Amino acid sequence: MSETPTLPDLEKVKQTIETAHRACQDMELAGLELQEVIELLDKDIREQRLRRLRRAS
């Protein structure tokens, strides 16, 4: 005979879900912050190219 599966501790499940939710929020925040850094770098690169092209003209 097979054993009856045991139900997980409900409090532990809630804690795990809360931890996972916080981790997702942290990753989303990190992704948005990374996008900001990338945008700043892109802007800086565009400005450098523009200055270089203006000097060459």
Buried (B, 14 or more C-beta within 10 A) or exposed (E): EEEEEEEEEEEEEEEEEEEEEEEEEEEEEEEEEEEEEEEEEEEEEEEEEEEEEEEEE
